[in-house]
Amino acid sequence: CHWGGTDNCPDPEAVWVSAQLLQNYRPGNQHILIQLTDGRMEYPVLPPAGLPPLGNPDILEGENDLTALTFLHEPAVLHNLRVRFLDYSSIYTYCGIVLVALNPYEQLPIYGEEVIDAYSGQDMADMEPHIFSVAEEAYRTMIRSIEKNQSIIISGESGSGKTVSAKFTMRYFAVVGGAAQQTSVEEKVLASNPIMEAIGNAKTTRNDNSSRFGKYIEIGFGCKGDIIGANMRTYLLEKSRVVFQVSREKLPHLLPAFYTMHYCISLDSAENFHYTNQGQDVHIFGTDDVVELERTINAFTVLGVQPDQQMEIFRILAAILHLGNVNIQASGRGGDRSYIDANDRSLAIFAKLLGVEGAQMAQWLCHRRLAVGGEMLVKPMTGQQANEARDALAKHVYEQLFTWTVQRLNSSLRAHREQPKSFIGVLDIYGFETFDRNSFEQFCINYANEKLQQQFNRHVFQLEQEEYLREELPWNRIEFSDNQPCIALIEGQLGLLDLLDEECRMPKGSNENWARKLYDQHLNHSPHFRKPRMSNSAFIVVHFADMVQYECDGFLDKNRDTVFEEPINILRASQSELVAELFQKESAGGSLPNSSLANGSIRSGKRAHREHKLTVGFQVTCNALSNQQVVKILSLYTPQSDLEERVTLNFIRIVQGLLKGRSEGQPPQLLMDVRRVLPVTFPYLPPPQVSAAQLEIPESLKISFLRRV
């Protein structure tokens, strides 16, 4: 530390504050004199680790690429993002191949067609960081190399603006890859957004419009670079939200939005439905349900869904709400039986809306069939079991309608004129979640984020370094944080999911027994597993982003995801064509001895992971792809009320991981690979001689290097 320099000191409110050194530090000093804005002048140190981190030179203030900073420690990264956000009104910053975005929580005038025109055809080096620069880089690289697919991965915390960023990328492609048609494919692609938000987004404690499913959409392009079709896949639908929400949370938007249509779908006030009143206030401040409903209806129309079929969709959603109000009462000795009153109004409306017999549904909501000794017996359910079966049916109907809607959208988006020559994939998946109470849903979401982070680490660090070593280019090995041990804890043999499935197969399996097995197997054996000090029914996983405590209560039921066959058979015989169609091609089992929702999540996550390997430069076992692909990964963050909130540190530490190679003295260009033709390339594509000079390539390797760029 030298007199007159700047450093950063920890602060309980602002996290880090800048200070000026008033004296040189000498070994053995217990304090150093510093000048803070509030006048404090003495800073205690425990040398050498206690020295405050030095600040970057003033000339680097507000740099638009974090890799250009001299110091890349936590306060330096936070300060640079703060300066760009507050002083320059810029929410975007490069971090090598990554675009970092801060959610401003307001509409900004930087996404109009004039801005799209400004970025179209421009190199990233010539423009300020922007979501459009990432989209343009992917689009131009695809155009330059026919059949060279691209991927944009959008990741970040819950509420960070991932879905909005995905919409802006799709809008960019719709404008630059547009074609003049009466109802163009581009218009249909954009129209899919409000529909998916209506049926799959919901209010959480951190986000009024949180995606409760993962979405991967492939936008197909023709030979001329115009959009000719699209295809959407969804992952990890959080269907449990339909039947249960904690305080200040809500179920998917479309359910409370269509109360204006009560005259034709038998809806009461939202406050009167069990499935909509659990989060207390049923309306979202600042939103107009009528406007949102009209927007959704218009989008359905653009995509070719006829008004009568739209009304069928609304009837099914209304039926789900009425099912939640069906009053199941206990009877018999000790409440070992249950029944539904023959005059139950909610059941009658539910049956009418779905075109089924109410008496039959009442019977099989309170009873189930069991195979005993080769015979089928009817067993009554307790009140609690019947309520759980009712909620399971509601979730299942919602899931089937969601799946049908996605299939219907894909049918409309499918390319009909010609087969796409290449595509750009946009992955918008749940952000990492940690709430006051975390359950099975957060566990699956965070597991998916672990897999996504592993993919990112492997692409940015591991495979890049292996490529440089194969090419015999100068390169010092960079150690990066590998989250494979955490993933192995979750999905490995005798891992958390393995033990969960095992407990679900036990006749008397319970959440408590599962918790004990977790403690016995992993406590003191895995550094990523911990037990809360004051609880015997929870566990802690040390994820790459944060430590999260999960409550075991409800894990087994949510993992079993049991739907009994008899109610499904009734729905298959529905007089409603759409209802019958929803259940014709799927089968429900009385139990799930060989399957589970967790296993489904693993398969879903691995499928998404595998598909992205084909488009983000991963080495495929069969080595079938001759071209390397471009990847631009966006990491977004929620600042909440201000940038100084302590939650920023998790984000900053993730960004620091991306900068590790730079901080260890490696040229930052080596972490900016866009894989245009061969692995050693640059994002701004300077002349090869300039690139060689910047990398300080030895003369013995320079000719080989110049050939490769």
RONUNU-538804 format. One record per residue (C-alpha): residue number from 0; x, y, z; residue in one letter. Coordinates in steps of 0.001 Angstrom, whole numbers, plus 500000, padded with zeros to 6 digits. Layout:
REM residues N
    nr        u        v        w   rest
   NUM        X        Y        Z      A
...
END
This chain:
REM residues 709
    nr        u        v        w   rest
     0   500000   500000   500000      C
     1   501434   503366   499022      H
     2   500503   506860   500188      W
     3   497959   508607   497983      G
     4   496592   505409   496492      G
     5   493018   504213   496778      T
     6   491770   501070   498423      D
     7   488483   499502   499452      N
     8   487322   498885   503001      C
     9   484486   496648   504190      P
    10   481363   498441   505355      D
    11   478308   496998   507177      P
    12   475866   498903   504948      E
    13   477581   499598   501630      A
    14   479552   496307   501689      V
    15   482636   498116   500333      W
    16   483601   501814   500375      V
    17   486492   503612   498683      S
    18   489210   505221   500779      A
    19   492461   507122   500260      Q
    20   495684   505973   501910      L
    21   497327   508651   504068      L
    22   500485   506704   504880      Q
    23   502563   503864   503505      N
    24   502112   500447   505037      Y
    25   505155   498816   506596      R
    26   505335   495221   507847      P
    27   504412   495102   511503      G
    28   502009   498052   511413      N
    29   498841   497360   513389      Q
    30   496911   500205   511738      H
    31   497047   502284   508593      I
    32   495657   505780   508154      L
    33   492959   506148   505535      I
    34   490519   508872   504559      Q
    35   486881   507785   504303      L
    36   483943   509881   503225      T
    37   482553   509925   506773      D
    38   485845   511092   508247      G
    39   487098   507836   509800      R
    40   490847   507689   509495      M
    41   492182   504607   511277      E
    42   491890   501106   509852      Y
    43   493081   498060   511828      P
    44   494998   495427   509895      V
    45   496259   491949   510609      L
    46   498959   491791   507973      P
    47   499191   490678   505349      P
    48   495694   489235   504806      A
    49   494019   492136   506568      G
    50   495232   494795   504146      L
    51   492365   496479   502291      P
    52   492214   495640   498564      P
    53   493703   498289   496299      L
    54   491453   500200   493926      G
    55   491861   500392   490158      N
    56   493388   503492   488521      P
    57   490947   506293   487730      D
    58   491529   505796   484010      I
    59   489782   502403   484269      L
    60   486730   503855   486009      E
    61   483579   502455   484391      G
    62   485353   500101   481956      E
    63   482846   498288   479746      N
    64   484799   495002   479995      D
    65   485747   493714   483420      L
    66   488735   491841   481997      T
    67   490417   495210   481342      A
    68   490630   496019   485068      L
    69   493993   495838   486800      T
    70   492504   494455   490012      F
    71   489694   491922   489808      L
    72   488880   491388   493457      H
    73   485367   491593   494861      E
    74   485181   495351   495633      P
    75   486778   496259   492290      A
    76   484173   494317   490318      V
    77   481317   495671   492424      L
    78   482613   499247   492135      H
    79   482924   499062   488361      N
    80   479398   497715   487976      L
    81   478128   500378   490375      R
    82   479796   503186   488418      V
    83   478409   501946   485117      R
    84   474939   501481   486580      F
    85   474649   504709   488607      L
    86   476951   507165   486816      D
    87   476750   505955   483209      Y
    88   473161   504610   483326      S
    89   474450   501427   481708      S
    90   473023   498097   482821      I
    91   475323   496018   480585      Y
    92   479006   495161   481029      T
    93   481190   492612   479259      Y
    94   483129   490026   481199      C
    95   485097   488460   478377      G
    96   482644   486181   476575      I
    97   479969   486892   479176      V
    98   477509   489764   479143      L
    99   476640   490858   482678      V
   100   473335   492684   483067      A
   101   471811   494420   486066      L
   102   468031   494474   486304      N
   103   467013   498173   486521      P
   104   463402   497360   487470      Y
   105   462116   499943   485032      E
   106   461469   500286   481320      Q
   107   464465   501710   479461      L
   108   464342   503305   475983      P
   109   467177   501163   474643      I
   110   465322   498363   472879      Y
   111   463511   500098   470012      G
   112   463956   499289   466335      E
   113   466334   502230   465946      E
   114   468630   500578   468516      V
   115   468308   497241   466714      I
   116   469284   498984   463465      D
   117   472283   500548   465207      A
   118   473616   497156   466348      Y
   119   472754   495237   463197      S
   120   475886   494393   461229      G
   121   478252   495921   463801      Q
   122   481214   494324   465560      D
   123   481030   494013   469313      M
   124   484230   496073   469635      A
   125   482563   499064   468006      D
   126   479463   499146   470219      M
   127   478654   499485   473890      E
   128   477707   496250   475704      P
   129   474087   495328   475019      H
   130   471883   492266   474754      I
   131   471606   493109   471054      F
   132   475381   492853   470611      S
   133   475234   489267   471874      V
   134   472316   488482   469567      A
   135   474093   490119   466617      E
   136   477299   488166   467266      E
   137   475377   484887   467265      A
   138   473399   485861   464153      Y
   139   476439   487024   462151      R
   140   478469   483944   463062      T
   141   475589   481734   461959      M
   142   475261   483626   458661      I
   143   479002   483483   457957      R
   144   479052   479704   458326      S
   145   476026   477871   456948      I
   146   474651   475188   459248      E
   147   476700   476531   462152      K
   148   474247   476578   465028      N
   149   474482   479015   467910      Q
   150   473292   479089   471504      S
   151   472545   481866   473950      I
   152   472312   480702   477543      I
   153   470574   483073   479916      I
   154   471209   482361   483561      S
   155   471036   484182   486856      G
   156   469160   484512   490106      E
   157   465394   484483   490374      S
   158   464021   487899   489436      G
   159   467112   488959   487541      S
   160   465343   489557   484237      G
   161   466236   486404   482319      K
   162   462884   486036   480568      T
   163   462889   489696   479532      V
   164   466377   489274   478073      S
   165   465228   486172   476199      A
   166   462331   488155   474733      K
   167   464684   490914   473581      F
   168   466951   488416   471822      T
   169   463954   486871   470076      M
   170   462729   490326   469085      R
   171   466149   491145   467654      Y
   172   466141   488005   465517      F
   173   462572   488740   464424      A
   174   463627   492164   463123      V
   175   466959   491301   461483      V
   176   465690   487958   460154      G
   177   462229   489142   459159      G
   178   460259   488384   456021      A
   179   457200   490073   454609      A
   180   454240   487763   455182      Q
   181   450687   488438   456279      Q
   182   451122   486449   459492      T
   183   454856   485955   459575      S
   184   456731   483345   461532      V
   185   458491   486179   463382      E
   186   455146   487491   464598      E
   187   454181   484022   465798      K
   188   457490   483569   467611      V
   189   456929   486817   469498      L
   190   453277   485920   470139      A
   191   454344   482755   471947      S
   192   455858   484838   474772      N
   193   452643   486236   476314      P
   194   450987   482813   476126      I
   195   453844   481050   477908      M
   196   453986   483816   480514      E
   197   450244   483559   481095      A
   198   450203   479814   481739      I
   199   453692   479343   483179      G
   200   454728   482517   485022      N
   201   453698   483527   488532      A
   202   454429   486018   491285      K
   203   457075   485022   493827      T
   204   458436   486965   496771      T
   205   461288   488211   494569      R
   206   459672   488586   491170      N
   207   456181   489564   490019      D
   208   456656   487720   486724      N
   209   458784   484701   487563      S
   210   459035   481874   485032      S
   211   458045   478672   486801      R
   212   459424   476477   484028      F
   213   462560   476278   481911      G
   214   462277   477064   478218      K
   215   464570   476274   475307      Y
   216   463495   477663   471941      I
   217   465257   476951   468658      E
   218   464724   479677   466072      I
   219   465271   478199   462615      G
   220   466741   480254   459763      F
   221   466787   479712   456021      G
   222   469631   480189   453549      C
   223   469038   483947   453382      K
   224   469113   484379   457140      G
   225   465357   484809   457488      D
   226   463317   483118   460211      I
   227   461366   480191   458797      I
   228   460271   478370   461947      G
   229   460810   477678   465617      A
   230   460478   474895   468143      N
   231   460085   475106   471906      M
   232   460942   472643   474665      R
   233   460067   473119   478302      T
   234   461629   471687   481454      Y
   235   460863   471408   485167      L
   236   457351   472857   485275      L
   237   456565   473886   488861      E
   238   453020   472542   488894      K
   239   452796   472410   492698      S
   240   452225   476184   492652      R
   241   448719   475551   491304      V
   242   447575   474090   494632      V
   243   449840   475819   497145      F
   244   451506   479219   497455      Q
   245   453187   480802   500437      V
   246   452382   484325   501597      S
   247   452811   487021   498923      R
   248   453083   484450   496143      E
   249   450547   483541   493484      K
   250   449651   480810   491036      L
   251   450189   481146   487232      P
   252   448963   484483   485842      H
   253   446210   483197   483578      L
   254   444279   481570   486417      L
   255   443474   484787   488302      P
   256   443431   486910   485129      A
   257   440267   485631   483464      F
   258   437771   486479   486190      Y
   259   436398   489063   483758      T
   260   435003   486073   481836      M
   261   433054   484712   484805      H
   262   429773   484911   482934      Y
   263   430771   482056   480623      C
   264   433104   479913   482741      I
   265   431341   479953   486115      S
   266   433929   481896   488098      L
   267   433385   483655   491390      D
   268   435707   486246   492871      S
   269   439318   485133   493127      A
   270   439170   485585   496897      E
   271   436647   482735   497087      N
   272   438919   480050   495636      F
   273   441237   478002   497815      H
   274   443854   477778   495073      Y
   275   444001   481572   494555      T
   276   443621   483077   498022      N
   277   446561   481417   499803      Q
   278   449007   484173   498865      G
   279   446698   486769   500476      Q
   280   446429   489584   497898      D
   281   445244   487906   494693      V
   282   446184   490810   492412      H
   283   449617   492048   491355      I
   284   450208   495744   491891      F
   285   450617   497669   488649      G
   286   449065   495051   486370      T
   287   445662   495115   484700      D
   288   444176   491617   484494      D
   289   441797   492661   481711      V
   290   444629   494014   479560      V
   291   446777   490933   480205      E
   292   443912   488608   479318      L
   293   443236   490475   476065      E
   294   446946   490292   475250      R
   295   446897   486531   475762      T
   296   443753   486093   473650      I
   297   445291   488146   470824      N
   298   448429   485998   470963      A
   299   446351   482813   470752      F
   300   444609   484269   467697      T
   301   447910   485121   465978      V
   302   449027   481527   466509      L
   303   445866   480145   464945      G
   304   444059   478936   468077      V
   305   440368   479424   467319      Q
   306   438029   481232   469769      P
   307   436084   478071   470637      D
   308   439312   476252   471500      Q
   309   440489   479233   473538      Q
   310   437262   479010   475518      M
   311   437909   475309   476137      E
   312   441297   476224   477598      I
   313   439688   478764   479918      F
   314   437046   476240   480993      R
   315   439721   473725   481958      I
   316   441595   476335   483991      L
   317   438368   477373   485699      A
   318   437620   473725   486466      A
   319   440973   473434   488246      I
   320   439991   476293   490552      L
   321   436623   474718   491331      H
   322   438278   471364   492021      L
   323   440270   473033   494785      G
   324   437006   474089   496448      N
   325   435514   470583   496515      V
   326   434743   469880   500167      N
   327   436044   466437   501146      I
   328   434792   465361   504557      Q
   329   436074   462650   506881      A
   330   433822   459854   508144      S
   331   434018   456429   509780      G
   332   435948   455410   512844      R
   333   438860   457707   513402      G
   334   438244   459398   510064      G
   335   439461   456410   508060      D
   336   436969   457165   505284      R
   337   435967   460239   503316      S
   338   433082   461444   501173      Y
   339   431882   464380   499067      I
   340   428348   465659   499534      D
   341   426080   464907   496578      A
   342   425088   468592   496425      N
   343   428634   469952   496455      D
   344   428424   473018   494173      R
   345   432118   473142   493282      S
   346   432150   469496   492197      L
   347   429068   470050   490045      A
   348   430666   473019   488268      I
   349   433961   471135   487865      F
   350   432146   468196   486265      A
   351   430110   470453   483982      K
   352   433146   472420   482777      L
   353   435070   469243   481938      L
   354   432116   467302   480561      G
   355   432220   464393   483029      V
   356   429865   462727   485513      E
   357   430032   464381   488927      G
   358   428940   461286   490869      A
   359   431671   459169   489289      Q
   360   434319   461755   490061      M
   361   433116   462047   493664      A
   362   433429   458273   494063      Q
   363   437006   458087   492775      W
   364   438247   461171   494550      L
   365   437541   459333   497815      C
   366   438392   455745   496809      H
   367   441099   453892   494932      R
   368   441558   450440   493443      R
   369   444178   448051   494768      L
   370   445409   444784   493294      A
   371   445482   442176   496079      V
   372   446140   438500   495344      G
   373   445130   438819   491723      G
   374   441880   440613   492605      E
   375   440974   444288   492356      M
   376   439663   445755   495597      L
   377   438215   449191   496266      V
   378   439773   450902   499268      K
   379   438393   454078   500857      P
   380   440806   456948   501477      M
   381   441062   459056   504592      T
   382   440160   462721   504381      G
   383   443802   463726   504164      Q
   384   444531   461142   501472      Q
   385   441513   462256   499449      A
   386   442544   465916   499660      N
   387   446032   464990   498509      E
   388   444563   462969   495625      A
   389   442351   465931   494668      R
   390   445344   468284   494606      D
   391   447392   465752   492628      A
   392   444616   465593   490031      L
   393   444499   469403   489806      A
   394   448256   469553   489220      K
   395   448036   466788   486633      H
   396   445264   468490   484655      V
   397   447285   471716   484658      Y
   398   450427   469898   483530      E
   399   448596   468174   480669      Q
   400   447077   471476   479524      L
   401   450492   473155   479701      F
   402   452053   470361   477615      T
   403   449213   470514   475077      W
   404   449617   474293   474769      T
   405   453344   473960   474057      V
   406   452621   471302   471422      Q
   407   449961   473540   469874      R
   408   452374   476467   469730      L
   409   455056   474296   468140      N
   410   452597   473144   465501      S
   411   451983   476768   464574      S
   412   455678   477715   464739      L
   413   456925   474736   462730      R
   414   458700   475505   459459      A
   415   456469   474601   456503      H
   416   458211   476166   453487      R
   417   461612   474527   453931      E
   418   463808   472862   456491      Q
   419   465938   475270   458557      P
   420   469581   475394   457486      K
   421   470702   476494   460946      S
   422   469236   477652   464210      F
   423   469947   479838   467213      I
   424   468908   478300   470508      G
   425   467886   480477   473449      V
   426   467835   478804   476858      L
   427   465848   480605   479560      D
   428   465844   478499   482694      I
   429   465088   479051   486353      Y
   430   467568   481164   488218      G
   431   469196   479938   491394      F
   432   466615   480186   494200      E
   433   466897   480498   497955      T
   434   463913   481601   500032      F
   435   463037   481665   503718      D
   436   461630   478173   503227      R
   437   463010   475962   500468      N
   438   461409   472706   499389      S
   439   461491   470122   496606      F
   440   460885   472722   493883      E
   441   463894   474851   494851      Q
   442   465973   471681   495166      F
   443   465232   470681   491549      C
   444   465747   474250   490307      I
   445   469107   474618   492014      N
   446   470179   471177   490812      Y
   447   469439   472297   487242      A
   448   471517   475424   487842      N
   449   474403   473301   489099      E
   450   474321   471402   485791      K
   451   474204   474650   483844      L
   452   477126   476070   485814      Q
   453   479109   472893   485165      Q
   454   478482   473273   481458      Q
   455   479674   476868   481614      F
   456   482814   475977   483591      N
   457   483655   473186   481194      R
   458   483263   475378   478122      H
   459   484988   478519   479409      V
   460   487824   476919   481339      F
   461   488428   473220   480919      Q
   462   487929   472679   477184      L
   463   489630   475959   476293      E
   464   492745   475036   478236      Q
   465   492808   471542   476770      E
   466   492629   473035   473279      E
   467   495524   475413   473921      Y
   468   497631   472583   475297      L
   469   496897   470436   472237      R
   470   497972   473330   470017      E
   471   501158   473683   472127      E
   472   500503   477371   472744      L
   473   501926   479083   475860      P
   474   499457   478502   478676      W
   475   499616   478123   482432      N
   476   497012   475828   483904      R
   477   494175   477719   485597      I
   478   492454   476014   488490      E
   479   488728   476715   488444      F
   480   485994   475866   490865      S
   481   484593   472516   489744      D
   482   481100   471822   491059      N
   483   481128   468123   490112      Q
   484   481340   467049   493802      P
   485   478092   468896   494515      C
   486   476419   467340   491469      I
   487   477643   463902   492528      A
   488   476153   464498   495983      L
   489   472773   465105   494352      I
   490   472631   462603   491492      E
   491   475328   460038   492262      G
   492   474943   456534   493672      Q
   493   473433   456802   497169      L
   494   473142   460520   496530      G
   495   470267   462693   497717      L
   496   467955   461734   494846      L
   497   468929   458074   494959      D
   498   468042   457886   498652      L
   499   464847   459851   498023      L
   500   463648   457374   495394      D
   501   464569   454488   497676      E
   502   462493   455944   500517      E
   503   459564   456545   498148      C
   504   459524   452822   497336      R
   505   459281   451862   501006      M
   506   455734   450918   502147      P
   507   456113   453146   505200      K
   508   458608   455609   503814      G
   509   458631   459029   505446      S
   510   460399   462354   505204      N
   511   461868   461758   508678      E
   512   463419   458413   507681      N
   513   464827   459980   504533      W
   514   466422   462778   506563      A
   515   468085   460251   508881      R
   516   469459   458331   505890      K
   517   470884   461551   504477      L
   518   472640   462339   507750      Y
   519   474040   458810   508046      D
   520   475282   458701   504470      Q
   521   476638   462199   503872      H
   522   477164   464091   507127      L
   523   480907   464431   507759      N
   524   481564   462662   504454      H
   525   480683   465314   501866      S
   526   481881   468927   502210      P
   527   478790   470027   500303      H
   528   476306   468498   502776      F
   529   475505   469872   506221      R
   530   472886   469508   508941      K
   531   471187   472538   510509      P
   532   472058   472878   514176      R
   533   468459   473287   515345      M
   534   466623   470874   513056      S
   535   466374   467128   512478      N
   536   464115   467500   509439      S
   537   466205   469677   507139      A
   538   469521   469584   505319      F
   539   471910   472094   503783      I
   540   473556   471845   500376      V
   541   476581   474029   499641      V
   542   475836   475026   496041      H
   543   478184   476951   493755      F
   544   476202   480147   494396      A
   545   475188   479838   498041      D
   546   474338   477519   500909      M
   547   470664   476559   500878      V
   548   468680   474902   503652      Q
   549   465930   472568   502421      Y
   550   463014   471393   504561      E
   551   462420   467652   504132      C
   552   458683   467989   504743      D
   553   456768   467227   501539      G
   554   459715   465854   499559      F
   555   458355   462300   499345      L
   556   454838   463282   498278      D
   557   456116   465724   495666      K
   558   458602   463185   494371      N
   559   456011   460380   494130      R
   560   453676   462705   492253      D
   561   450997   459998   492438      T
   562   447892   460337   490274      V
   563   445349   457518   490496      F
   564   444058   455837   487364      E
   565   440309   456060   487988      E
   566   439876   459879   487785      P
   567   442053   459900   484660      I
   568   439820   457277   483020      N
   569   436814   459503   483713      I
   570   438559   462449   482036      L
   571   439493   460292   479030      R
   572   435779   459678   478464      A
   573   434928   463402   478672      S
   574   432392   464908   476303      Q
   575   434839   467770   475760      S
   576   437096   467003   472797      E
   577   440016   468926   474260      L
   578   439743   467326   477708      V
   579   439594   463852   476180      A
   580   442562   464686   473940      E
   581   444680   465784   476905      L
   582   444515   462334   478486      F
   583   444263   459932   475536      Q
   584   447992   459539   474958      K
   585   449203   459449   478537      E
   586   448764   456806   481157      S
   587   448605   457239   484886      A
   588   449597   454565   487342      G
   589   448212   453872   490779      G
   590   451738   454150   492093      S
   591   455165   454941   490738      L
   592   457456   452157   491881      P
   593   459987   452628   489093      N
   594   459606   456318   488402      S
   595   459564   459593   490233      S
   596   459433   463296   489613      L
   597   463050   463619   490715      A
   598   464122   461019   488165      N
   599   462068   462890   485596      G
   600   463858   466081   486551      S
   601   467203   464357   486094      I
   602   466180   463065   482683      R
   603   464797   466493   481763      S
   604   467927   468260   482946      G
   605   470243   465804   481211      K
   606   468250   466081   477986      R
   607   468602   469865   477996      A
   608   472270   469475   478895      H
   609   472823   466992   476064      R
   610   471035   469117   473480      E
   611   473137   472116   474376      H
   612   476321   470124   474005      K
   613   475577   470139   470280      L
   614   475599   473934   470140      T
   615   478079   475283   472659      V
   616   481347   473752   471575      G
   617   481309   470640   473731      F
   618   483156   467586   472528      Q
   619   480578   465017   471497      V
   620   481494   461363   471911      T
   621   480867   460522   468273      C
   622   482667   463705   467174      N
   623   480052   464113   464453      A
   624   480170   467906   464254      L
   625   482925   469435   462162      S
   626   482197   473031   463153      N
   627   482708   474595   466548      Q
   628   479841   476724   467750      Q
   629   479528   480138   469326      V
   630   478265   480526   472829      V
   631   477378   483757   474544      K
   632   476366   483309   478131      I
   633   474498   486023   479960      L
   634   474631   486268   483715      S
   635   472021   488597   485119      L
   636   471598   489848   488619      Y
   637   468849   491439   490683      T
   638   470023   494554   492533      P
   639   466764   494824   494499      Q
   640   466627   498320   496057      S
   641   470293   499209   495532      D
   642   473598   497749   494460      L
   643   475019   497681   497957      E
   644   472808   494882   499237      E
   645   474856   491993   500587      R
   646   473201   489561   498220      V
   647   475350   491107   495495      T
   648   478356   489259   496843      L
   649   477194   485858   495577      N
   650   476927   487326   492111      F
   651   480241   489167   492300      I
   652   482012   485995   493401      R
   653   480611   484117   490408      I
   654   481864   486871   488106      V
   655   485234   486728   489840      Q
   656   485462   483062   488884      G
   657   485199   484072   485234      L
   658   488052   486517   485721      L
   659   490378   484136   487523      K
   660   492650   483602   484557      G
   661   493125   487342   484161      R
   662   493920   487821   487836      S
   663   496610   485145   487613      E
   664   498419   487092   484917      G
   665   497045   485359   481824      Q
   666   496186   487461   478766      P
   667   492437   488171   478949      P
   668   491998   487447   475246      Q
   669   492474   483745   475915      L
   670   489173   483723   477801      L
   671   487302   485530   475017      M
   672   487149   482709   472505      D
   673   484238   483040   470058      V
   674   485332   480000   467998      R
   675   484869   481616   464632      R
   676   486894   479032   462691      V
   677   489496   477518   464992      L
   678   489778   477669   468766      P
   679   492330   480526   469101      V
   680   490331   483598   468063      T
   681   489332   486958   469468      F
   682   485940   488599   470090      P
   683   486895   491766   468243      Y
   684   488757   489963   465433      L
   685   491873   492192   465119      P
   686   494443   491418   462406      P
   687   496384   488212   463169      P
   688   499661   490126   463569      Q
   689   498066   492342   466225      V
   690   496631   489301   467981      S
   691   500032   487628   468022      A
   692   501612   490728   469490      A
   693   498967   491039   472181      Q
   694   499444   487424   473166      L
   695   503229   487727   473063      E
   696   503480   484581   470940      I
   697   507101   483395   470647      P
   698   508648   483628   467194      E
   699   508887   479835   467019      S
   700   505105   479529   467247      L
   701   504043   482703   465446      K
   702   503741   481216   461943      I
   703   501633   478340   463231      S
   704   499526   480780   465228      F
   705   498891   483099   462293      L
   706   497694   480164   460204      R
   707   495180   479289   462879      R
   708   493597   482721   463113      V
END
